[in-house]
Amino acid sequence: MSTPLIDKYIQAFFQTLAMVSVSAFIAIALGLVLAVVLTVTAPRNLYPRPRFHRMLSIAVNVCRAIPFIILLIALLPVTRFIVGTTLGTWAAVVPLAANLIPFYARIAQVSLNDVDGGLIEAARAMGCKRWHIVRHVLLPEALPGIIGGMTVSVIAMVNASAMAGAVGAGGLGDLAIRYGYERYETRVMFEVIVILIALVSVIQFGGEWLARRVDHRR
């Protein structure tokens, strides 16, 4: 493999890492907030707001149903307004984060809903304020599932970042399209796939290890 091509692999790899890490931070932070809101506003929960909960839940479902490639194109004006361009690594952060926020919110919501209701009722009986229950009971008890959801979401973001490469976002997906597909260099396509498999495997292993570490029930 020539040195210029090796440099392109390294550049593409770090572009993918930048896209995924920044997008994941935004999506997980906002998605977790959204999941908490969906959980606590449900009927018979800490802050029951049935009508608001129903409307928010429908909005999340609608956003989840939009395919990423369509969302990528639809958000071009928003991306240009925020980043100043619709091309490049940082331009891909906006649609990647927007795509993963509702996805992760639903995963985290499932973990929050699985928390034993008896713990919440016990905390309320002890006089704990509702936001204390969220902070010290709901989130800690759901933490292993929340981290597991983070792992799934980051892996999904790696896959989406490769798709974003098809529209000039850079990264490994762009490298595979420009060299592996357009120039018929099958070896490049195969090597990009191997790199992506290795990256996903590291993320999966790290996420599972961290989830086990924080699970006090084991």
N, C-alpha and C positions, 0 to 999 in steps of 0.2 A: 504494500500500500504506500503510495507516494506521500511525502510530507505535507503538501498542500491539502490533500484529502483528509489526512489525519487532523490537521488544523480545523477543517470544516466539521469533522465529527465532534471535536472538542467544543467548538463554538456552538454547534447545534445542541449539544448535550446541556451546556450551561444556559442556553436560551430556554430550553424546555424546563430546566430546574427553576429558572427565574419566573417563568409563566406560571408553573404549577404552585410554587411556594407562595407567591404573592396572592394569586387567585384563591388558593386554599385558605390562607389566613383570613381574607375578606369573607369568603363564602361560609367558613366554619363559624366565625364570630357572629355574623348577621344571621346565619341559619340557626345557631343555638338560641339566640335571642328570640327569633321567630318561633322556635319550637317551645320555648318556655311560655311565651304568650299564648300559643295554641293550647298548651296543656292547662295552664291555670285559669283560662277563661272558659273552659269547657263546663257544661252543666254539672253541678254538684262538686265543683272543685274550689280552689282557694279564692278565685276572683270570678265567679260565674257571670259570664256575659254571653248568653246563648246566641243572640242575634249577631253580635260582633264576631263571635267564634265561627259561626256558620259562614258569614261573608268572607272572613279571612281564610277559612279552610277552602272555600271555592276558588278564591284567588290563587292560592298555592297550587291547587290541582290544575288550574288553567295554565299556570306558568310551567308546571312540570310536563304538561302535554305537548309543549312546543318543541319540535326537534331542534337540536343544537345548531345545525347548519342554517336553519331558517332564522333562529334567534340571532345568530352571528350577523346575518345580513340586515335584519330588522333594526338592530342596535347600532348600525353604522353611524347615523347622525349623533347618537348619544356618545359613542366612542370618540368621534371627531371632536365633540364639544369638551369632553373630559380630558382626553389625551392630546388632542391637536392633530391627530392623524388616524387613519384607518388601517395602516399597514405597520408591520413590525411586531416585536415581542410584546411591548407594553400595550399596544392597541388590543391584543388578544386577551388581556387581563379582564377587561370590562365584560365581554360576553361570557368568558369562562366562569367568572364569579357569579354573574347573573343566572347562568344555567345551573350552577351547583347549589345556590342558596335554597331554593324550595326542595331540591332533592335531599340535601342534608337535613333540612328542617323536619321532614317527615321521618327520616331515620332516627334523629334524636328524639322526636316526639314519641315514637314507639318505646324507646328506652325509658323516658320519663313516665309514660303511662304504666310501665311495668313495675314501678316502685310500689312496694307494699303499702296499701292504703292505711293499714293499721299503724304504721310508723308516723304517717302524717296526722292521723287522728290523735295519737299519743302526744305528739308535739303540740297540737292545738289544745289538748286537755291540760297540758302543763303551762299554758298561757303564752306560748311563743307567738310572736307576730308573724303575719303571713309571709312577709319578705324574708324573715329569718328562716322559716320553714323551707322556702325555695333555696336559700343559700346554704343551709346547714343540713338539710334532710334530703330534699328532692334531687339536687345536683350531685352531691356525693354518692348517694345510693345508685344513681343512674350512670355514674362516671365510666364504668367498664363498657357499657353499651354505647355511651357517647363516643368513647375513644374508638371502639370497633366501627362505629358509623363514620368517624373521621377517616379511618383507614380505607373503607369502601369508597368514600367520596374522593379522596386524593387519587386513588387508582382510577376512578372514573374520569377525573380531571386530566390525568396523564393521557388517557385515550382521547379525550376531547381536544387536548393540546396538539396531538398528532393530526387530528382532523382540521384544526385551525391552520395548520401548516399549508393546507391546500389553497388558502386564500391569502398567502403572503405573511403569515404570522411568524415565520421563522421556526427554529427548533428542528427536532428530529423528523417530524412529519414533513416539513418543507424540504429537508434534505432527501427524504425518500421519494417525494414527488418529483423534484427537479432532476435528481440523478438516477434513482431507481426506475421511475416510470417514464419520464419524458425522454431520457437518454438511453433507456433500455439496459441499464447497468443492474442486472438482477442481483449481483453480489452486494451492492449497496443497500438494496431493499432488504435483503436477508440480514445483513449486519445491523441495520436499524431495528429490525424486529427483535433480534437477539438482545440489543441494548435495552429496548423497551421492556422485554421480558425480565431482564436482570433488574431493572429499576423497579418494576412492579413487585417482583419477589422480595426485594429489600424493604419496600414500603410495607408489604403484607407481614413480613417477619417482624419488623419493628413495631407495627401496630398491635399485633397479637402479643408480643412480649410486654409492651406497655400496659395493655388491657389486663393481663395477668398480674402485673405488679400492683395495680391499683384496686384489684378485686379482693376486698378484705374477707369475702365469703369463702375463698379457697383455702 
